[in-house]
Amino acid sequence: MGEAEAPRWLAGPGVAGRRTLALVAGVGRSALFLGATLRRMFARPFRGRLVLQHMRFIGNRSVGIVLLTSTFTGMVLVLQGHNALSRFGSEIYLGPLVALSLIRELGPVLAALMVTARAGSAIAATIAGMRVTEQIDALEVMAVDSVQYLASTRMLAALLVVPMLTAFFNLAGIAAAHTFGVSVLGIDGGTFMASIRDSVELSDVNVGVAKSLLFAIFIAWVSTDQGYHATRGAEGIGRATTTSVVVVSVLVLAGDYVMTALLL
């Protein structure tokens, strides 16, 4: 006699269980990959030239989109802030509103999202293409540590570059807000900048730097992990690219909330 078929009412829980196990296995695999990536960042041989190439790819080629985004962000902040504060006669606080919003929150988050969209997706697609065409297997045959070569170098490059991009975002956003406020809204530029100097403290800058470092880890980790473990075929490359952008975006927003709650 053959095996008895499982009751139909168990089909739903069975699917949910398999998906849960797959999710847990994926999270565990990604966590182990992150640990291996961090351990190999300064391992020998140290690939400094490769790190510089990745810094140029992640940082230099992302400056344009970061500055463009920060310019419009600064103008929107000063426009909306002026509209709200003028109702209560509190225009003097417009400078701190713009600066603190950029330095503590919008700068790290939006800069990370722009880097994810431009560089993170490309990293995932590149490594996934290497997996599909068996180039990663070739590296391992030649006794090259593929995790260090592909992931650790990009992790170090992201940790060095993303905070700098965040600083550019903040400076450009404040400059755009100042220019727009003075030329269009008629606010006093000296008062605007003086209020920023009086309100922004080193602890505010440290919060932004800490967030940008965490987001850099998210970008490099998820992008390299999705590419490294991509499935075969063109569909696997597309899935790795899409998944990396979505997952990093969610992690950035969730991480921003957690760090804001902890560092207030």
C-alpha positions in Angstrom: 0.0 0.0 0.0 1.2 3.5 -0.8 1.6 6.3 1.7 -1.5 8.1 2.7 -1.8 11.6 1.4 -1.7 14.4 3.9 -5.0 16.2 4.6 -5.6 19.2 2.5 -5.9 21.4 5.5 -2.2 20.9 6.2 -1.2 22.3 2.8 -1.3 25.9 4.0 0.7 25.4 7.2 3.1 23.3 5.3 3.8 26.1 2.8 4.1 28.6 5.6 6.6 26.3 7.4 8.8 25.8 4.4 8.9 29.5 3.7 9.7 30.2 7.3 12.6 27.7 7.3 13.9 29.2 4.0 13.8 32.7 5.5 15.6 31.6 8.6 18.2 29.7 6.6 18.7 32.8 4.3 19.2 35.1 7.3 21.7 32.8 8.9 23.6 32.4 5.6 23.7 36.2 5.2 24.9 36.7 8.8 27.7 34.2 8.3 28.6 35.9 5.1 28.8 39.3 6.9 31.0 37.8 9.6 33.4 36.3 6.9 33.4 39.6 5.0 34.4 41.7 8.1 37.0 39.2 9.3 38.8 39.3 5.9 38.8 43.1 5.4 42.4 43.5 6.5 43.6 39.9 5.8 46.7 39.3 3.7 47.2 39.9 0.9 45.7 43.4 1.4 44.3 44.5 -1.9 44.7 48.2 -1.6 44.5 49.0 -5.3 41.2 47.1 -5.6 39.8 49.0 -2.6 40.7 52.3 -4.4 38.9 51.1 -7.5 35.8 50.3 -5.5 36.0 53.7 -3.7 36.1 55.4 -7.1 33.1 53.3 -8.3 31.0 53.7 -5.2 32.0 57.3 -4.3 33.2 59.3 -7.2 30.5 58.1 -9.6 27.8 58.8 -6.9 28.7 62.4 -6.2 26.5 63.8 -8.9 23.3 62.2 -7.9 24.0 62.8 -4.2 24.6 66.5 -4.8 21.5 66.8 -7.0 19.3 65.1 -4.5 20.7 67.2 -1.6 20.1 70.4 -3.5 16.4 69.8 -3.9 16.1 68.4 -0.4 17.6 71.6 1.1 15.3 73.8 -1.0 12.2 71.8 0.0 13.2 71.9 3.7 13.7 75.6 3.8 10.5 76.2 1.8 8.3 74.0 4.0 10.1 75.1 7.2 9.6 78.8 6.4 5.9 78.2 5.7 5.4 76.5 9.0 7.6 78.7 11.2 6.3 82.0 9.8 2.9 81.2 11.2 4.2 81.4 14.7 6.8 84.1 14.1 9.7 81.7 14.7 11.6 82.2 11.4 14.8 82.5 13.5 14.7 78.7 14.0 14.7 78.0 10.3 18.5 77.4 10.1 18.6 74.9 12.9 15.5 73.1 11.5 17.2 72.6 8.1 20.7 71.8 9.5 19.6 69.3 12.2 17.1 67.6 9.8 19.9 67.1 7.3 22.7 66.2 9.6 20.9 63.8 11.9 18.3 62.2 9.6 17.8 63.1 6.0 21.5 63.3 5.0 22.5 59.8 6.1 19.3 58.2 4.9 18.9 59.8 1.5 22.6 59.6 0.7 22.5 55.8 1.5 19.4 55.3 -0.6 21.1 57.1 -3.6 24.2 55.0 -3.2 22.1 51.9 -3.0 20.2 52.8 -6.2 23.4 53.7 -8.2 26.2 51.6 -6.8 24.5 48.8 -4.7 22.5 47.5 -7.6 25.5 47.5 -9.9 27.6 45.6 -7.3 24.9 42.9 -7.0 24.5 42.6 -10.7 28.3 42.4 -11.3 28.9 39.7 -8.7 25.8 37.8 -9.8 27.1 37.8 -13.3 30.4 36.4 -12.1 28.5 33.7 -10.3 26.4 32.8 -13.3 29.4 32.7 -15.6 31.4 30.6 -13.1 34.1 33.3 -12.6 33.8 32.9 -8.8 34.4 29.2 -9.2 37.5 30.1 -11.3 38.8 32.3 -8.5 38.5 29.6 -6.0 40.2 27.1 -8.3 43.1 29.6 -8.4 43.2 29.6 -4.6 41.9 33.2 -4.4 39.7 34.0 -1.4 36.6 35.0 -3.3 34.9 36.5 -0.2 37.9 38.8 0.4 38.3 39.6 -3.2 34.7 40.4 -4.0 33.1 41.4 -0.7 35.6 42.5 1.9 37.3 45.1 -0.5 33.9 46.5 -1.3 32.9 46.6 2.4 36.1 48.6 3.3 35.5 51.0 0.3 31.9 51.6 1.4 32.9 52.3 5.0 35.4 54.9 3.8 33.2 56.6 1.1 29.6 56.6 2.3 30.4 59.0 5.3 32.1 61.4 2.9 29.1 61.3 0.6 26.9 62.0 3.5 29.0 65.0 4.5 28.7 66.3 0.9 25.0 65.8 1.0 24.7 67.8 4.3 26.9 70.7 3.1 25.2 70.9 -0.3 21.8 70.8 1.3 22.5 73.5 3.7 24.1 75.7 1.0 21.1 75.2 -1.3 18.7 76.0 1.6 20.7 79.2 2.4 20.8 80.3 -1.2 17.2 79.6 -1.8 16.1 81.2 1.4 18.1 84.4 0.9 17.3 84.9 -2.8 13.7 83.7 -2.9 12.2 83.9 0.6 14.1 87.0 1.7 15.5 85.6 4.9 18.6 87.1 6.5 21.6 85.0 5.5 23.7 86.0 8.5 21.0 85.1 11.0 20.4 81.8 9.2 24.1 80.7 9.5 24.5 82.1 13.0 21.6 80.1 14.3 23.1 77.0 12.7 26.4 77.6 14.5 24.6 78.1 17.8 22.4 75.0 17.5 24.4 72.3 15.9 26.7 70.4 18.3 29.4 67.8 17.7 27.0 65.1 19.1 24.7 65.8 16.2 27.5 65.3 13.7 28.5 62.1 15.5 25.0 60.7 15.1 25.0 61.3 11.4 28.5 59.7 11.0 27.4 56.6 13.0 24.3 56.2 10.9 26.3 56.6 7.6 28.7 53.9 8.8 25.9 51.5 9.6 24.2 52.2 6.3 27.5 51.6 4.5 27.7 48.1 6.0 24.1 47.4 4.9 24.9 48.5 1.3 28.1 46.5 0.9 26.8 43.5 2.9 23.4 42.9 1.1 24.7 43.8 -2.4 27.6 41.4 -2.2 25.7 38.7 -0.5 22.8 38.7 -3.0 25.3 38.7 -5.9 27.5 36.0 -4.4 24.6 33.6 -3.8 22.7 34.4 -6.9 21.0 31.5 -8.7 22.0 30.5 -12.2 20.7 32.3 -15.3 19.7 35.8 -16.3 16.7 35.6 -14.0 19.1 35.1 -11.0 21.0 38.3 -11.9 17.7 40.3 -12.0 16.4 38.8 -8.8 19.7 39.5 -7.0 19.7 43.1 -8.2 16.1 43.8 -7.3 16.3 42.1 -3.9 19.5 43.9 -2.9 17.9 47.3 -3.5 14.7 46.5 -1.7 16.4 44.9 1.3 19.0 47.6 1.7 16.3 50.3 1.5 14.2 48.6 4.2 17.3 48.1 6.4 18.3 51.7 6.1 14.9 53.0 7.1 14.6 50.5 10.0 18.1 51.1 11.1 17.5 54.9 11.1 14.6 54.4 13.4 16.5 52.2 15.8 19.6 54.4 15.9 17.4 57.5 16.3 15.6 55.9 19.3 18.9 54.9 20.9 20.9 58.1 20.3 18.3 60.8 21.1 
